[in-house]
Amino acid sequence: MTVKALKALSTGRNGLGAFILQCKKMDFHFCDWAGSSRGMNGFIKSQLAKFAAAHPQIEVTVSPRPSRHPIIVGHYVNGQSRSLCVKNMQPLEILKMAESLRDTNGEKLKRINKPVSSINPSVRGVWSPYHGNGMAV
């Protein structure tokens, strides 16, 4: 058996195909007769099919929630879930809310005091152009 060289090396595609969407499932809960669910009912009839077809990696479920306000619940790969109440919203506003749930990662918001966090602090300290033989003032 002879050994053949590879004709082409693997080419970098700038991360193409490596991105994993963090939202894995979205639940749309609505009420059939309540006035606060009017926008959600319109969204389900007009835009939910397009939204689900555009994002096949997200599992979409629709279920009734009688006598309650409509909500959207997003379930994420890290095990977290986030819910948004969409009562009295128009279908386009509900679409924006669904897109915001799709784009988040499910983690709680954290206050960041320092822009860079590291386990190993710098040995040299904070750099400044006024230290050492930098700029003359």
N, C-alpha and C positions, 0 to 999 in steps of 0.2 A: 504494500500500500504506500503510495507516494503522498508526501505532504505538500499541500498547496497553500500558497500565501493568500491572505485576505485581499480581495479586490478593492474594498473601500473600508475605511475606518469609520467608526461610529461618529456621527456629526452631532455637535451640540445644537440644541434647538431653543436655547434660552429659557429652559424650564417648561417648554411645551409638553403637556401631558403629565407633569409632575404635580400640578395643583390639585389638592383635594378639598372640595367644598366642605365646610365645617357643619353645615346644617344637613341632617340626614332625613328628617321627617317634619312635616308641617300638618297640624290639625286645624281645620276650620270648623268652628262650632257656631251654630246659628239657631234662631227660633223662627218657626213658620209664620206666626201671626203677630208677633210683637213689632211695634213701630220702630224700635231701635235697631232691628235687624233688617230694615228695608234696604239699606246700602249693601249689606252682606249678601242678601238674596240676589240683588242685581249683579254683584261681583261674581257670585257662583254661576249665575246663568250666562254672563257675558264674557268674563275674562279669566276665570279659573282654568278653563281648558287650555287656553293659550299659555298661561303661566306654567302649568304642569308639563306641557309639551316642550316648552323652552328649557325646562330644568328636569331632565329625566332622572338625574341622580338623587332627586329629592322625592321621598314617598309622600304623597298628598292624600289625606283622608278628610272626608266631609261627614259631619255627624250632627244631628239635631240636638239642641239643648233647650228644651221647652221652658218658658217663663224666665229666661235669663238673658243677659246682654250677650251679644256675639263677641267671641274672642278668637285669636289666632295663637296657637301654641307651637313653638319651634323646639325640636329636639336635636341635640348636637352630639358630635362624635365623642366629646369628653364626658358625656353622661349628664350634662346640665340641660335644663329646659327653661325657656323664657316665654312668657305669655303677654299678649297685648290686647287690651280691650278696645274694640273698634265700634262702639255704640254710636249711632247717629252719624256715621261717616259715609261719604259718597264712595262709589266703587273705585274711582281713581285714587282716592286717599287710602283706601284699603289695600290697593295694589302697592302703593309706596310703603305701607307698613309691612306687607309681606316681603317686599324686597329688602327692607331694613333687617328683618329677622333672618332672611337668607344670607345677608352679608356679614352678620355678626358671628362671633365664635362661641357665644354662650357663657363666657366667663363674666364674673361680676366686675364692675368698674372699679379700678384701683386708683388711688391718688398717687401720683409719681412726684416725689419731692426733688429727686436728682434725675437729670436726663439720662445719665449712664449709670447702670448698676453693675458691679463686678464682685466676684467672690474674692479676687486678689487685688488689694489696693495697689496703686502705683507706687513704686519705690522712689521714683524721681519727684513725685509731687505734682502740683499743678503748673503747667507751662505758662509762661507769660513772656511777651516780647521785651519786657523791661528787665528781665533777669539776665545775668551773664553778659556776654558781649553782643547782645542784640542791638536794638535801635538806640541811638543817642537822642536824648530828650533835650 
